[in-house]
């Protein structure tokens, strides 16, 4: 029911068309024993994601991003019970058709932070930020060894060097405005002076410009503000 998606054009034509994707999601939900549970597509995100009833979430990965489905399933399984907060439970995952993959996970209770944030008083926001930092520290403290096959390049230093060397050119190809492309190059170079430690902190003494924060030109020209733009994944292999 779902056609293969390997190009930007196929992504735009298929992924956002509910007349194509929803029947397939409903058929897949039925295969998983959830026929009639009711699907509600989340409006945000770069891939088709559906709430299934009130307790589950079904996420679909088009052909070109199928490896990301393998990674997410592995991460959900690995993180279960290892962090000081609840994480979604991996319920099922696998291949669908024409190279698509899916992940079925439990739905965590609560309200999305983006929706709740405006009404949260300042002191409570500070507490949330502190707790988020503690959570990231706990995440960084986990042993990544069991995830070696799905998480990243074996030669991380070489990968970063390559990313830095081609950062500006890749952003120009993505039509990022030239002033911002130059700043990207400066930031990429500066990042070499700020290595990330095992605990997730940084060290270094570079003082060069590190961002183009606040530039509306950067945001609009880069295309990141376009919700329906196909994500540009970093390919590990």
C-alpha positions as CSV (number, residue, x, y, z in Angstrom):
1,X,0.0,0.0,0.0
2,X,2.9,2.4,0.6
3,X,5.2,3.2,-2.3
4,X,9.0,3.3,-1.9
5,X,10.3,6.7,-0.8
6,X,13.9,7.3,-1.8
7,X,14.0,10.9,-3.1
8,X,12.9,14.4,-2.0
9,X,10.2,14.4,-4.6
10,X,8.8,11.1,-3.5
11,X,9.0,12.2,0.1
12,X,7.0,15.4,-0.6
13,X,4.5,13.4,-2.7
14,X,3.9,10.6,-0.3
15,X,4.7,11.3,3.4
16,X,2.3,14.3,3.8
17,X,-0.5,12.7,1.9
18,X,-3.0,11.2,4.4
19,X,-4.9,9.6,1.6
20,X,-1.8,7.4,1.0
21,X,-0.4,7.0,4.4
22,X,-3.4,6.7,6.7
23,X,-4.9,3.6,5.1
24,X,-1.5,1.9,5.4
25,X,-1.2,2.9,9.0
26,X,-4.7,1.5,9.8
27,X,-3.9,-1.7,8.0
28,X,-0.6,-2.0,9.9
29,X,-2.4,-1.3,13.2
30,X,-4.8,-4.1,12.4
31,X,-1.8,-6.5,11.8
32,X,-0.6,-5.5,15.2
33,X,-3.9,-6.4,16.8
34,X,-5.1,-2.8,17.2
35,X,-7.9,-2.7,14.6
36,X,-10.5,-0.1,15.5
37,X,-8.3,1.6,18.1
38,X,-8.5,4.9,16.3
39,X,-5.6,6.7,14.8
40,X,-4.8,10.4,15.3
41,X,-1.8,11.8,13.3
42,X,0.4,14.2,15.2
43,X,0.6,17.5,13.2
44,X,4.3,18.1,13.9
45,X,7.3,16.0,13.1
46,X,9.2,14.9,10.0
47,X,7.7,11.4,9.7
48,X,4.1,10.0,10.0
49,X,3.4,9.4,13.7
50,X,0.0,8.4,15.0
51,X,-1.5,8.1,18.4
52,X,-3.3,4.7,18.5
53,X,-6.1,5.0,21.0
54,X,-4.8,6.7,24.1
55,X,-2.0,4.3,25.1
56,X,0.2,3.6,22.1
57,X,2.1,5.5,19.4
58,X,2.8,4.1,15.9
59,X,5.7,5.7,14.0
60,X,6.4,5.0,10.3
61,X,9.8,5.3,8.7
62,X,9.8,5.8,4.9
63,X,12.3,3.8,2.8
64,X,15.1,6.3,2.9
65,X,14.9,6.7,6.7
66,X,14.3,3.1,7.5
67,X,17.7,2.7,9.3
68,X,16.4,5.4,11.8
69,X,13.6,3.0,12.7
70,X,16.2,0.4,13.6
71,X,18.1,2.9,15.7
72,X,15.0,4.2,17.6
73,X,13.8,0.7,18.4
74,X,17.3,-0.2,19.7
75,X,17.4,3.0,21.8
76,X,13.9,2.5,23.3
77,X,14.8,-1.1,24.2
78,X,18.2,-0.1,25.7
79,X,16.9,2.8,27.8
80,X,14.1,1.0,29.4
81,X,14.5,1.3,33.2
82,X,17.9,3.0,33.0
83,X,16.9,6.7,33.4
84,X,15.4,8.6,36.3
85,X,12.3,9.3,34.2
86,X,9.9,7.0,32.4
87,X,10.6,6.2,28.8
88,X,8.3,4.9,26.1
89,X,8.2,1.1,26.1
90,X,9.0,-0.7,22.8
91,X,6.0,-2.8,21.9
92,X,6.8,-3.9,18.4
93,X,9.0,-3.0,15.5
94,X,9.9,-4.3,12.1
95,X,9.7,-4.1,8.3
96,X,6.4,-3.1,6.6
97,X,6.6,-2.9,2.8
98,X,8.6,-1.3,0.0
99,X,11.4,-0.7,2.5
100,X,9.3,1.1,5.1
101,X,9.7,0.3,8.8
102,X,7.6,0.9,11.9
103,X,8.0,1.2,15.6
104,X,5.0,0.7,18.0
105,X,5.7,2.2,21.5
106,X,3.7,3.0,24.6
107,X,2.4,6.6,25.0
108,X,3.7,8.4,28.1
109,X,1.1,10.4,30.0
110,X,1.3,14.2,30.3
111,X,1.3,17.4,28.2
112,X,3.9,18.4,25.6
113,X,6.3,20.8,27.1
114,X,6.0,23.3,24.2
115,X,2.3,23.6,24.9
116,X,2.6,23.9,28.6
117,X,5.7,26.2,28.8
118,X,4.0,29.6,28.4
119,X,1.9,29.0,31.5
120,X,4.7,27.7,33.7
121,X,6.0,30.2,36.3
122,X,9.6,31.3,36.1
123,X,10.9,29.4,39.1
124,X,9.3,26.1,37.9
125,X,10.9,26.7,34.5
126,X,14.3,26.9,36.2
127,X,13.6,23.6,38.0
128,X,12.6,21.9,34.7
129,X,15.8,23.1,33.0
130,X,17.9,21.8,35.9
131,X,16.1,18.5,35.9
132,X,16.6,18.3,32.1
133,X,20.3,18.8,32.6
134,X,20.4,16.0,35.2
135,X,18.6,13.7,32.8
136,X,21.1,14.5,30.1
137,X,23.9,13.8,32.5
138,X,22.4,10.4,33.3
139,X,21.9,9.7,29.6
140,X,25.5,10.5,28.9
141,X,26.6,8.3,31.7
142,X,25.2,5.2,30.2
143,X,27.6,2.7,28.5
144,X,27.1,3.1,24.7
145,X,28.9,-0.2,24.0
146,X,25.7,-2.3,23.5
147,X,24.6,0.3,20.9
148,X,27.8,0.3,18.9
149,X,26.2,-1.2,15.8
150,X,23.5,1.4,15.5
151,X,24.6,4.7,17.0
152,X,27.4,6.1,15.0
153,X,30.8,6.0,13.3
154,X,33.6,3.9,14.7
155,X,36.0,6.8,14.0
156,X,34.2,9.7,15.7
157,X,37.1,12.1,15.5
158,X,37.4,11.5,11.7
159,X,33.7,11.9,11.3
160,X,33.7,15.3,13.1
161,X,36.7,16.4,11.0
162,X,34.8,15.6,7.8
163,X,31.7,17.4,9.0
164,X,33.7,20.5,9.9
165,X,35.5,20.5,6.6
166,X,32.3,20.4,4.6
167,X,29.9,22.4,6.9
168,X,29.8,25.6,5.0
169,X,29.5,24.0,1.5
170,X,26.7,21.7,2.7
171,X,24.7,24.7,4.0
172,X,25.2,26.6,0.8
173,X,23.8,23.6,-1.1
174,X,20.8,23.9,1.2
175,X,20.4,27.5,0.2
176,X,21.5,29.0,3.6
177,X,22.2,32.7,3.2
178,X,25.9,33.4,2.7
179,X,26.4,35.4,5.9
180,X,25.0,32.5,7.9
181,X,27.1,30.0,5.9
182,X,30.2,31.8,6.9
183,X,29.2,31.8,10.5
184,X,28.5,28.0,10.3
185,X,32.1,27.6,9.1
186,X,33.4,29.6,12.0
187,X,31.2,27.7,14.5
188,X,32.3,24.3,13.1
189,X,36.0,25.4,13.4
190,X,35.4,26.6,17.0
191,X,33.7,23.4,18.0
192,X,37.1,21.6,17.6
193,X,38.3,23.6,20.6
194,X,35.4,22.5,22.7
195,X,35.6,18.7,23.0
196,X,32.7,17.0,24.8
197,X,33.8,15.1,27.9
198,X,32.3,11.7,29.0
199,X,30.1,13.6,31.4
200,X,28.7,15.8,28.6
201,X,30.5,19.0,29.6
202,X,32.9,21.0,27.4
203,X,36.3,22.5,27.9
204,X,38.3,24.9,25.8
205,X,39.3,28.5,25.4
206,X,38.2,29.6,21.9
207,X,36.5,33.0,21.8
208,X,35.5,33.1,18.2
209,X,31.9,33.7,17.0
210,X,30.0,30.5,17.5
211,X,26.5,31.1,16.1
212,X,24.2,33.5,14.2
213,X,21.6,33.5,16.9
214,X,18.6,35.7,16.3
215,X,19.0,36.0,12.6
216,X,15.6,35.6,10.9
217,X,17.5,35.3,7.6
218,X,19.3,32.2,8.9
219,X,16.1,30.6,10.0
220,X,14.1,31.2,6.9
221,X,16.9,30.6,4.3
222,X,18.1,27.4,5.9
223,X,14.7,25.8,5.4
224,X,14.6,24.5,9.0
225,X,11.4,26.5,9.6
226,X,9.6,24.5,7.0
227,X,7.9,21.7,8.8
228,X,7.4,19.6,5.7
229,X,10.9,19.6,4.5
230,X,12.4,16.2,4.4
231,X,15.1,15.8,7.1
232,X,18.7,15.7,6.1
233,X,20.1,12.7,8.0
234,X,23.6,12.2,9.0
235,X,24.6,8.9,7.5
236,X,26.9,6.8,9.7
237,X,27.7,4.2,7.1
